[in-house]
Amino acid sequence: MNKRAGNNKDREIIIKRRSRKNHEEAHGGAWKVAFADFTMAMMALFMVLWIVQPQSHLENPASGELEANPLVDGGAGVFDGTSKTPIELDGLPMPAKPEVLAQGSGQASGTKADTAEQTEADGNAPKHYQTSADLQELAALIREVSGKVDALANIEVNVVPQGLRILIKDDQNRFMFERGSATLNPHFKSLLVALSGVLAKVDNKLILSGHTDAVQYRARQGYDNWNLSGDRALRARNVLVEAGMPASNVLQVAAQADVMPLRADDPKDGANRRIEVLLLTDSAESLYRQLFGESYARVKFSQQGAEFEGAQP
């Protein structure tokens, strides 16, 4: 027994410790690194898409046409575009595009002269309306375009002996101009812009007149309803021309103040405030030129006496 015990003492005892891997250590943290890389890649992709997307919107001509402030005179509304409008007229005449800068150069492209040449080249030369049937067709087109901008309540179109009478007026909820000023409401600007798309295709001359009610203007001395109606008529003319209607189509811009009310029994009624566009037939234009041009008969006075001059051919 003692000998065996001694042998045990001489033996070298070796202890082996084996590591035990639990569930979490078996998987490790490598998956977290892979997931982080995937997330970073997706984020980079979304950033690229977010940067590229606005560029595609800017390619739409209507995207750059909205003006910034609808509260200032002539400010753009939700319908303004070059159409000044994002409204699609489904094949109807559209307003001419304004001048835009060519990309990569300082020169302007898309001018009115270029637009006119392109129109003529395409065979869409302006049409001359003369007969009653032609004018009725044009009136229907104007009503259809007005409906596109939700303005049927603000326009009346009638065939008259002198041509086509287009009356633009307030409604119960909207004024065409701010009270006592020539600041144009954005809704009515969209109507004028849409109307210019039609008138740009018309060869007839026109007279544009402004009318007020009989309420006296008291804002400042020396400025009355004559000035106000003239400023409003000129403002409407400028919007039409800027939107693409040829400036040469306008023979006269007139201030009528309150002398020609729609409701003569109530001159102060707001229904008398309006802008009128009279599209002239050939006979009406000829009469206008006789009255205001060089072709009318007149008497010339000189030191030798009075001399009658007949109408020029």
C-alpha positions in Angstrom: 0.0 0.0 0.0 2.7 2.4 0.9 4.6 1.6 -2.3 1.5 2.3 -4.5 0.9 5.5 -2.7 4.5 6.6 -3.4 4.1 5.9 -7.1 1.1 8.2 -7.2 3.0 11.0 -5.8 5.7 10.7 -8.5 3.2 11.0 -11.4 2.7 14.4 -13.1 -0.9 15.5 -13.0 -2.0 17.2 -16.3 -5.3 19.1 -16.3 -6.9 19.9 -19.7 -9.5 22.6 -19.9 -11.8 22.6 -22.9 -13.6 25.9 -23.9 -17.3 25.6 -24.1 -19.0 27.8 -26.8 -22.4 28.9 -25.9 -25.2 29.8 -28.4 -24.2 33.5 -28.9 -20.5 32.8 -29.4 -21.3 30.2 -32.1 -22.8 32.9 -34.3 -20.4 35.8 -33.6 -20.9 39.4 -34.7 -20.1 39.1 -38.4 -23.7 39.4 -39.4 -23.9 42.8 -37.9 -21.1 44.1 -40.1 -22.8 42.7 -43.2 -26.2 44.3 -42.3 -24.5 47.6 -41.7 -22.9 47.5 -45.1 -26.3 46.6 -46.7 -28.0 49.5 -44.9 -25.3 52.0 -46.0 -25.7 50.8 -49.6 -29.5 51.3 -49.5 -29.1 54.7 -48.0 -26.7 55.7 -50.7 -29.2 54.5 -53.3 -32.0 56.5 -51.8 -29.9 59.6 -51.7 -29.0 59.2 -55.4 -32.7 58.8 -56.3 -33.7 61.8 -54.2 -31.1 64.0 -56.0 -32.0 62.8 -59.5 -35.8 63.0 -59.1 -36.1 66.9 -59.0 -34.0 67.1 -62.2 -36.6 65.1 -64.1 -39.4 67.4 -62.9 -37.5 70.5 -64.1 -37.6 69.1 -67.6 -41.3 69.7 -67.6 -41.8 73.3 -69.1 -44.7 73.9 -66.7 -42.5 73.4 -63.6 -40.6 76.7 -64.0 -43.6 78.8 -64.9 -45.1 79.5 -61.5 -44.2 82.9 -60.1 -43.3 83.2 -56.5 -45.8 85.6 -54.9 -49.5 85.6 -55.7 -50.0 88.6 -53.5 -48.1 91.1 -55.6 -49.7 92.7 -58.7 -49.8 90.1 -61.4 -48.5 87.4 -59.1 -48.9 83.8 -60.2 -51.7 81.6 -59.0 -52.0 77.8 -59.1 -53.1 78.0 -62.8 -50.2 80.2 -64.0 -47.8 78.9 -66.4 -46.2 79.8 -69.6 -49.0 78.6 -69.8 -48.1 80.4 -67.5 -50.4 77.5 -66.9 -50.1 73.7 -66.1 -53.5 73.2 -67.7 -53.7 70.8 -70.7 -56.1 72.1 -73.3 -56.4 68.7 -75.0 -55.5 69.9 -78.5 -56.8 73.4 -78.1 -54.6 76.4 -78.9 -52.0 76.8 -76.2 -50.3 80.1 -75.1 -46.9 80.7 -76.7 -44.0 79.9 -74.5 -41.9 82.8 -73.1 -38.3 83.4 -73.7 -36.1 80.8 -72.0 -32.3 80.7 -71.8 -30.7 78.0 -73.8 -28.8 75.5 -71.6 -25.1 76.0 -71.7 -25.3 79.5 -73.4 -26.3 83.0 -72.7 -28.5 83.4 -75.7 -32.3 83.3 -75.5 -34.3 80.7 -77.4 -38.1 80.3 -78.0 -38.7 84.0 -78.7 -42.0 85.3 -80.1 -40.4 85.7 -83.6 -39.2 82.0 -83.5 -42.7 81.0 -82.3 -44.3 82.8 -85.2 -42.0 81.3 -87.7 -42.6 77.8 -86.3 -46.3 78.4 -86.4 -46.2 79.4 -90.0 -43.9 76.5 -90.9 -46.4 74.1 -89.3 -49.2 75.5 -91.4 -51.0 76.9 -88.4 -51.2 80.5 -89.6 -53.7 82.7 -87.7 -57.2 82.4 -89.0 -59.4 85.4 -90.0 -62.9 85.2 -88.7 -65.5 87.1 -90.7 -68.9 85.3 -91.0 -71.3 84.8 -88.2 -70.8 81.0 -88.3 -67.0 81.5 -87.9 -67.5 83.8 -85.0 -69.9 81.3 -83.3 -67.3 78.6 -83.7 -64.7 80.9 -82.1 -67.1 81.7 -79.3 -67.6 78.0 -78.5 -63.8 77.5 -78.4 -63.3 80.4 -76.0 -66.0 79.0 -73.7 -64.4 75.6 -73.8 -61.0 77.0 -72.9 -62.6 79.1 -70.1 -64.1 75.9 -68.7 -60.6 74.4 -68.5 -59.6 77.1 -66.0 -62.9 77.0 -64.1 -63.9 80.5 -65.3 -67.2 80.0 -67.1 -68.8 82.2 -64.4 -66.4 85.0 -65.3 -66.8 85.3 -69.0 -69.5 86.0 -71.5 -69.0 85.6 -75.3 -71.5 87.0 -77.8 -71.6 87.5 -81.5 -72.5 91.2 -82.3 -72.7 93.2 -85.5 -69.2 94.5 -85.0 -67.7 91.1 -84.4 -67.2 89.0 -81.2 -67.7 90.6 -77.8 -65.8 88.9 -74.9 -66.8 90.2 -71.5 -64.6 89.3 -68.4 -66.3 90.1 -65.1 -66.3 89.4 -61.4 -68.3 86.7 -59.7 -69.9 86.5 -56.3 -66.7 85.1 -54.7 -63.9 86.7 -56.7 -63.0 90.1 -57.9 -60.9 90.5 -61.1 -58.9 93.3 -59.5 -58.3 94.3 -55.9 -60.7 97.1 -55.0 -59.5 100.5 -56.1 -56.4 99.1 -57.8 -55.1 97.4 -61.0 -53.7 94.4 -59.1 -54.9 91.3 -61.0 -56.4 88.3 -59.2 -54.4 85.1 -60.1 -57.6 83.3 -61.1 -58.4 86.0 -63.7 -54.8 86.0 -64.9 -55.1 82.3 -65.6 -58.2 83.1 -67.6 -56.4 85.8 -69.6 -53.5 83.5 -70.3 -55.8 80.7 -71.5 -57.7 83.3 -73.7 -54.4 84.5 -75.2 -53.8 81.0 -76.5 -56.9 81.3 -78.6 -56.4 84.9 -79.7 -52.9 84.1 -80.8 -54.5 81.9 -83.5 -56.8 84.8 -84.6 -55.9 87.3 -87.3 -58.7 89.8 -86.5 -57.8 93.1 -84.8 -59.4 93.9 -81.4 -60.2 96.7 -79.0 -59.8 96.2 -75.3 -61.6 98.5 -72.8 -61.8 98.8 -69.0 -65.0 99.7 -67.1 -65.8 100.5 -63.5 -68.9 101.1 -61.4 -70.0 104.6 -60.5 -68.6 104.6 -57.0 -66.1 107.5 -56.9 -62.4 106.7 -56.4 -61.0 108.5 -53.4 -57.6 106.9 -52.8 -55.5 109.9 -54.0 -56.0 113.3 -55.6 -56.0 113.4 -59.4 -56.7 109.7 -59.8 -60.2 108.7 -60.6 -62.3 106.0 -62.3 -60.9 107.1 -65.7 -57.4 106.4 -64.6 -58.4 103.2 -62.8 -60.3 101.7 -65.8 -57.4 102.6 -68.1 -54.8 101.0 -65.9 -56.9 97.8 -65.6 -57.4 97.6 -69.4 -53.7 98.1 -69.9 -52.9 95.4 -67.3 -55.2 92.9 -69.1 -53.6 93.8 -72.4 -50.1 93.2 -71.1 -51.0 89.8 -69.7 -52.5 88.8 -73.0 -49.4 89.9 -74.9 -46.9 88.4 -72.4 -48.7 85.1 -72.7 -48.3 85.0 -76.5 -51.0 87.1 -78.2 -49.3 89.3 -80.9 -49.2 92.9 -79.8 -50.1 94.0 -83.3 -53.6 92.5 -82.8 -54.5 95.3 -80.4 -55.9 98.4 -82.2 -56.9 100.3 -79.0 -56.8 100.1 -75.2 -59.6 102.3 -73.9 -60.6 103.7 -70.5 -64.4 103.9 -70.2 -64.8 104.6 -66.4 -68.5 104.3 -65.5 -70.0 105.9 -68.6 -71.2 102.6 -70.2 -72.7 100.5 -67.3 -74.1 97.0 -68.0 -76.9 97.9 -65.5 -77.9 101.4 -66.3 -80.6 101.3 -63.6 -77.9 100.8 -60.9 -74.6 102.4 -62.0 -73.0 101.5 -58.6 -73.6 97.8 -59.0 -70.4 95.7 -59.0 -71.6 94.0 -62.2 -70.6 97.1 -64.1 -66.9 96.4 -63.3 -65.4 94.5 -66.2 -62.9 94.1 -69.0 -64.3 93.9 -72.6 -62.5 92.5 -75.7 -64.2 93.3 -79.0 -62.8 91.2 -81.9 -63.5 93.3 -85.0 -64.9 92.2 -88.4 -63.4 93.7 -91.5 -66.2 96.3 -91.8 -65.9 97.3 -88.1 -62.1 97.6 -88.5 -62.6 99.8 -91.6 -65.0 102.1 -89.7 -62.5 102.3 -86.9 -59.7 103.3 -89.2 -62.0 105.9 -90.9 -62.7 107.5 -87.5 -59.1 107.5 -86.1 -56.8 106.9 -89.1 -55.7 108.9 -92.0 -58.4 107.7 -94.4 -61.3 109.7 -93.1 -62.7 112.9 -94.9 -61.8 116.1 -93.2 -61.4 119.9 -93.8 -57.9 121.3 -93.8 -57.4 124.9 -92.6 -54.6 127.1 -93.8 -53.8 130.7 -94.6 -55.3 130.3 -98.0 -58.6 129.2 -96.4 -60.5 125.9 -95.8 -59.9 123.0 -98.1 -62.0 119.8 -98.1 -60.0 116.6 -98.4 -61.9 113.5 -99.3 -61.4 110.1 -97.8 -58.3 108.3 -98.9 -58.7 104.9 -100.6 
